[in-house]
Amino acid sequence: MTDVIQIGRVGTLKNRHEFGKLENALESLDGRLDGLAGPYQIRRPGERFGRKRDKDETIARVRALLTDNEAGLRLVIRGSDSDEQPIAIRLTLTTEGPEVLHEAIRNLGVPYLFGAMNPAGPEGGKGGQLDCSGLVCVCYASVDVDLPHRAEGIHVSSQVDLFNDQDRIQPGDMVLYHTGSQGLPSTQADHCAILVDRDTQIAAPATGEVVQRQPVNLANLLTFAFVRSVTGAH
């Protein structure tokens, strides 16, 4: 197993790339910084943005941080224009499915509300309101993946790969259903959830219920799904 460096815009997979070599990642960063107005600031998790640097200093600092840290490091680089979307850099050895699943667990007990995407507060427990795709969206947003807030939108998203073999499920994958509750064609998804394992899911089920653990519902199963950069190639 080797280090993987992911670079892309914060909050989306668009134009995100993975690199196995530091020099290739830094070359990509050099080009991406040209799309941000300098000077630049770097932030690690739990820290505020640091001092302002020019492009060469920024690349040198990122090189040092990526060289001196174990896998799991995440950096955000912003430019001087607050309207420009920052760059995210992630050094990892493992998939991010457990982070997605952790966010789902953190939202256990949150009430269902159709159309809602308001997760539990920072300390977990009672907080916001979520519908089924809202839960999936906030879980994937925790690893900087921006998914459509609609089950069928997730189903047809170019970021999402579909599969049917239950034995290939990884924690943090998704399951998509057709329940018939919304009058959609049988080939379209009208419900979704986060997978814990091959038999268990965490879902925001329906009005009057809360986010909860449930068995996977094979009777209404449409397909399983994953995001390659989050839970790897299946």
The 8 nearest C-alpha neighbors of each residue, nearest first, counted from 0:
[[1, 92, 2, 93, 3, 91, 19, 70],
 [2, 0, 92, 3, 19, 91, 93, 20],
 [1, 3, 92, 91, 19, 4, 90, 70],
 [2, 4, 19, 91, 18, 90, 92, 1],
 [3, 5, 90, 18, 89, 17, 19, 91],
 [6, 4, 17, 89, 88, 16, 18, 3],
 [5, 7, 88, 15, 16, 87, 17, 4],
 [8, 6, 15, 87, 86, 14, 9, 16],
 [7, 9, 86, 87, 85, 11, 10, 84],
 [8, 10, 87, 86, 85, 11, 143, 7],
 [9, 11, 143, 144, 145, 8, 140, 12],
 [12, 10, 145, 144, 13, 9, 143, 8],
 [11, 13, 15, 144, 14, 7, 145, 8],
 [14, 12, 11, 15, 7, 8, 158, 16],
 [13, 15, 7, 12, 16, 8, 11, 6],
 [16, 14, 7, 12, 13, 6, 5, 8],
 [15, 17, 6, 5, 14, 7, 18, 4],
 [18, 16, 5, 4, 3, 6, 19, 15],
 [17, 19, 4, 20, 24, 3, 5, 23],
 [18, 20, 3, 2, 4, 21, 17, 1],
 [21, 19, 23, 18, 22, 24, 4, 3],
 [20, 22, 24, 23, 25, 19, 18, 4],
 [23, 21, 25, 24, 20, 26, 27, 62],
 [24, 22, 26, 21, 25, 20, 27, 18],
 [23, 25, 21, 27, 22, 26, 18, 28],
 [24, 26, 28, 22, 27, 23, 29, 21],
 [25, 27, 23, 29, 24, 28, 22, 30],
 [28, 26, 24, 30, 25, 29, 31, 23],
 [27, 29, 25, 31, 30, 26, 32, 24],
 [30, 28, 26, 27, 32, 31, 25, 33],
 [29, 31, 27, 28, 33, 32, 26, 34],
 [32, 30, 28, 33, 34, 29, 27, 35],
 [31, 33, 34, 35, 29, 30, 28, 54],
 [32, 34, 31, 30, 35, 29, 36, 37],
 [33, 35, 32, 31, 36, 30, 83, 78],
 [36, 34, 32, 78, 33, 37, 83, 31],
 [35, 37, 78, 79, 80, 38, 34, 33],
 [38, 36, 39, 78, 79, 35, 53, 54],
 [37, 39, 53, 52, 51, 78, 79, 36],
 [40, 38, 78, 37, 52, 51, 77, 53],
 [39, 41, 51, 77, 49, 76, 48, 50],
 [42, 40, 76, 48, 49, 75, 74, 77],
 [41, 43, 48, 75, 74, 47, 46, 49],
 [42, 44, 74, 46, 73, 45, 75, 41],
 [45, 43, 46, 42, 73, 74, 72, 47],
 [44, 46, 43, 47, 42, 48, 73, 74],
 [47, 45, 43, 44, 42, 48, 49, 41],
 [46, 48, 42, 49, 45, 43, 44, 41],
 [47, 49, 42, 41, 40, 46, 50, 43],
 [50, 48, 40, 41, 47, 42, 51, 46],
 [49, 51, 40, 52, 48, 41, 39, 38],
 [50, 52, 40, 39, 38, 49, 53, 41],
 [53, 51, 39, 38, 56, 57, 40, 50],
 [52, 54, 38, 56, 55, 57, 39, 37],
 [53, 55, 57, 56, 58, 52, 32, 38],
 [56, 54, 58, 57, 53, 59, 52, 29],
 [57, 55, 59, 53, 54, 58, 52, 60],
 [58, 56, 54, 60, 55, 59, 52, 53],
 [57, 59, 61, 55, 60, 56, 62, 54],
 [60, 58, 56, 62, 57, 61, 55, 63],
 [59, 61, 57, 63, 62, 58, 56, 64],
 [60, 62, 64, 58, 63, 59, 65, 57],
 [63, 61, 59, 65, 60, 64, 66, 58],
 [62, 64, 60, 66, 61, 65, 67, 59],
 [65, 63, 61, 67, 66, 62, 68, 60],
 [64, 66, 62, 63, 68, 67, 61, 90],
 [67, 65, 63, 64, 68, 62, 69, 21],
 [66, 68, 64, 65, 63, 69, 62, 70],
 [69, 67, 65, 66, 64, 70, 72, 71],
 [68, 70, 71, 72, 67, 90, 65, 91],
 [71, 69, 91, 90, 72, 92, 68, 2],
 [70, 72, 91, 90, 69, 73, 89, 92],
 [73, 71, 90, 70, 89, 74, 68, 69],
 [72, 74, 89, 88, 43, 90, 71, 44],
 [75, 73, 43, 88, 42, 87, 89, 76],
 [74, 76, 87, 42, 86, 41, 88, 85],
 [77, 75, 41, 86, 40, 85, 87, 42],
 [76, 78, 85, 40, 39, 86, 75, 41],
 [79, 77, 39, 37, 36, 35, 80, 38],
 [78, 80, 37, 36, 38, 81, 39, 77],
 [81, 79, 82, 78, 83, 36, 35, 37],
 [82, 80, 83, 79, 78, 84, 77, 85],
 [83, 81, 80, 84, 79, 85, 78, 77],
 [84, 82, 81, 80, 85, 35, 78, 77],
 [83, 85, 8, 82, 9, 86, 77, 81],
 [86, 84, 77, 76, 9, 8, 83, 75],
 [85, 87, 8, 76, 9, 75, 7, 77],
 [88, 86, 75, 9, 7, 8, 6, 74],
 [89, 87, 6, 74, 5, 73, 75, 86],
 [88, 90, 73, 5, 4, 72, 91, 74],
 [91, 89, 4, 72, 70, 71, 3, 73],
 [90, 92, 70, 71, 3, 93, 2, 89],
 [93, 91, 2, 70, 3, 1, 0, 94],
 [94, 92, 91, 95, 70, 71, 230, 3],
 [93, 95, 230, 229, 96, 231, 92, 228],
 [96, 94, 229, 98, 97, 230, 93, 99],
 [95, 97, 171, 230, 99, 98, 170, 94],
 [96, 98, 100, 99, 95, 101, 171, 170],
 [99, 97, 101, 96, 95, 100, 102, 142],
 [100, 98, 138, 96, 171, 102, 97, 101],
 [99, 101, 171, 97, 103, 102, 98, 96],
 [102, 100, 98, 104, 103, 99, 97, 105],
 [101, 103, 105, 138, 99, 100, 104, 98],
 [102, 104, 100, 106, 101, 105, 138, 99],
 [105, 103, 101, 107, 106, 102, 100, 201],
 [106, 104, 102, 123, 103, 107, 101, 124],
 [105, 107, 103, 104, 119, 109, 108, 102],
 [108, 106, 210, 104, 211, 109, 105, 103],
 [107, 109, 210, 209, 106, 110, 125, 211],
 [108, 110, 209, 210, 106, 107, 125, 128],
 [111, 109, 209, 128, 208, 108, 210, 129],
 [110, 112, 129, 209, 130, 206, 128, 208],
 [113, 111, 130, 129, 115, 128, 206, 114],
 [112, 114, 130, 115, 111, 129, 206, 205],
 [113, 115, 130, 112, 116, 133, 129, 148],
 [116, 114, 129, 130, 112, 113, 128, 117],
 [117, 115, 133, 129, 118, 128, 130, 134],
 [116, 118, 127, 128, 129, 115, 119, 133],
 [119, 117, 127, 128, 116, 120, 106, 129],
 [118, 120, 126, 127, 123, 106, 125, 124],
 [119, 121, 123, 126, 122, 118, 127, 124],
 [122, 120, 123, 119, 124, 118, 126, 105],
 [121, 123, 120, 124, 119, 105, 125, 126],
 [124, 122, 120, 119, 105, 121, 106, 125],
 [123, 125, 119, 126, 106, 122, 108, 105],
 [126, 124, 109, 119, 108, 123, 127, 120],
 [125, 127, 119, 120, 124, 109, 118, 128],
 [128, 126, 117, 118, 119, 109, 129, 125],
 [127, 129, 110, 117, 111, 112, 115, 109],
 [130, 128, 115, 116, 111, 133, 112, 134],
 [129, 131, 133, 113, 112, 111, 115, 203],
 [132, 130, 203, 134, 133, 191, 202, 190],
 [131, 133, 135, 134, 149, 148, 150, 130],
 [134, 132, 116, 130, 136, 129, 131, 135],
 [133, 135, 132, 131, 137, 136, 129, 130],
 [134, 136, 132, 138, 133, 137, 139, 192],
 [135, 137, 133, 139, 134, 138, 146, 140],
 [136, 138, 140, 134, 139, 135, 133, 141],
 [139, 137, 99, 135, 102, 141, 136, 140],
 [138, 140, 144, 141, 136, 137, 142, 99],
 [139, 141, 143, 137, 144, 142, 138, 145],
 [142, 140, 139, 138, 143, 137, 99, 102],
 [141, 143, 140, 139, 144, 99, 98, 95],
 [144, 142, 10, 140, 141, 11, 9, 145],
 [145, 143, 11, 140, 139, 10, 142, 12],
 [144, 146, 11, 10, 140, 143, 139, 147],
 [145, 147, 136, 144, 153, 148, 139, 156],
 [148, 146, 152, 149, 153, 145, 136, 156],
 [147, 149, 132, 133, 136, 146, 150, 152],
 [150, 148, 152, 132, 147, 151, 153, 133],
 [149, 151, 153, 152, 189, 188, 132, 190],
 [150, 152, 188, 154, 153, 149, 187, 189],
 [153, 151, 149, 147, 150, 154, 155, 156],
 [152, 154, 156, 150, 151, 155, 147, 149],
 [155, 153, 151, 152, 156, 150, 188, 175],
 [154, 156, 152, 153, 151, 157, 159, 158],
 [157, 155, 153, 158, 159, 154, 152, 147],
 [156, 158, 159, 155, 160, 153, 154, 226],
 [159, 157, 156, 226, 160, 12, 227, 146],
 [158, 160, 226, 156, 157, 225, 224, 161],
 [161, 159, 225, 224, 226, 158, 162, 227],
 [160, 162, 224, 223, 222, 225, 159, 163],
 [163, 161, 223, 224, 164, 222, 160, 225],
 [162, 164, 222, 223, 165, 161, 167, 224],
 [165, 163, 166, 167, 162, 168, 223, 222],
 [166, 164, 167, 168, 197, 163, 223, 162],
 [165, 167, 164, 168, 197, 169, 163, 196],
 [168, 166, 165, 164, 233, 169, 197, 162],
 [169, 167, 166, 165, 197, 196, 172, 170],
 [168, 170, 172, 171, 167, 196, 230, 96],
 [171, 169, 195, 96, 196, 172, 194, 97],
 [170, 172, 96, 100, 99, 194, 193, 97],
 [173, 171, 225, 194, 170, 169, 193, 224],
 [174, 172, 193, 224, 194, 192, 223, 225],
 [173, 175, 223, 192, 191, 224, 222, 193],
 [176, 174, 191, 222, 221, 188, 190, 223],
 [177, 175, 221, 220, 190, 188, 219, 191],
 [176, 178, 188, 189, 219, 179, 221, 185],
 [179, 177, 180, 219, 176, 189, 190, 181],
 [180, 178, 182, 181, 177, 183, 185, 189],
 [179, 181, 178, 182, 189, 183, 177, 190],
 [182, 180, 183, 179, 189, 178, 177, 184],
 [181, 183, 179, 180, 184, 185, 189, 178],
 [182, 184, 181, 187, 185, 179, 189, 188],
 [185, 183, 186, 187, 182, 179, 177, 188],
 [184, 186, 187, 177, 183, 179, 188, 178],
 [187, 185, 184, 188, 177, 221, 183, 151],
 [186, 188, 185, 184, 151, 183, 177, 189],
 [189, 187, 151, 177, 176, 150, 190, 175],
 [188, 190, 177, 150, 176, 151, 178, 187],
 [191, 189, 176, 150, 188, 175, 131, 177],
 [192, 190, 175, 174, 131, 150, 176, 132],
 [191, 193, 202, 174, 173, 201, 200, 135],
 [194, 192, 173, 201, 200, 171, 172, 135],
 [193, 195, 200, 172, 171, 173, 196, 170],
 [194, 196, 170, 200, 199, 171, 193, 100],
 [197, 195, 199, 170, 198, 194, 169, 168],
 [196, 198, 168, 165, 199, 166, 195, 194],
 [199, 197, 215, 196, 214, 200, 195, 194],
 [200, 198, 214, 215, 195, 196, 213, 197],
 [199, 201, 194, 195, 213, 193, 212, 215],
 [202, 200, 212, 193, 211, 192, 213, 194],
 [201, 203, 192, 210, 204, 211, 131, 200],
 [202, 204, 210, 131, 130, 111, 209, 205],
 [205, 203, 202, 131, 208, 210, 209, 111],
 [206, 204, 208, 111, 207, 203, 130, 112],
 [205, 207, 208, 111, 112, 113, 204, 110],
 [206, 208, 205, 111, 209, 110, 112, 204],
 [209, 207, 206, 205, 111, 110, 204, 210],
 [208, 210, 110, 108, 109, 111, 203, 211],
 [211, 209, 203, 107, 108, 109, 202, 110],
 [210, 212, 107, 201, 202, 209, 213, 108],
 [213, 211, 201, 200, 202, 199, 214, 210],
 [212, 214, 200, 199, 201, 211, 215, 202],
 [213, 215, 199, 198, 200, 216, 212, 201],
 [214, 216, 199, 198, 200, 217, 213, 197],
 [217, 215, 218, 219, 214, 220, 176, 213],
 [216, 218, 220, 219, 215, 221, 176, 214],
 [217, 219, 216, 220, 178, 215, 221, 176],
 [220, 218, 217, 176, 178, 177, 216, 221],
 [221, 219, 176, 217, 218, 222, 216, 177],
 [220, 222, 176, 175, 177, 219, 188, 223],
 [223, 221, 175, 163, 220, 174, 162, 161],
 [222, 224, 174, 162, 161, 163, 173, 175],
 [225, 223, 161, 173, 160, 162, 174, 172],
 [226, 224, 172, 160, 159, 173, 227, 161],
 [225, 227, 159, 229, 228, 158, 160, 230],
 [226, 228, 231, 232, 229, 230, 225, 160],
 [227, 229, 231, 226, 230, 94, 232, 95],
 [230, 228, 95, 226, 227, 94, 96, 231],
 [231, 229, 94, 96, 227, 95, 228, 226],
 [232, 230, 227, 228, 229, 94, 233, 226],
 [231, 233, 227, 230, 228, 226, 225, 229],
 [232, 231, 167, 227, 168, 230, 225, 169]]
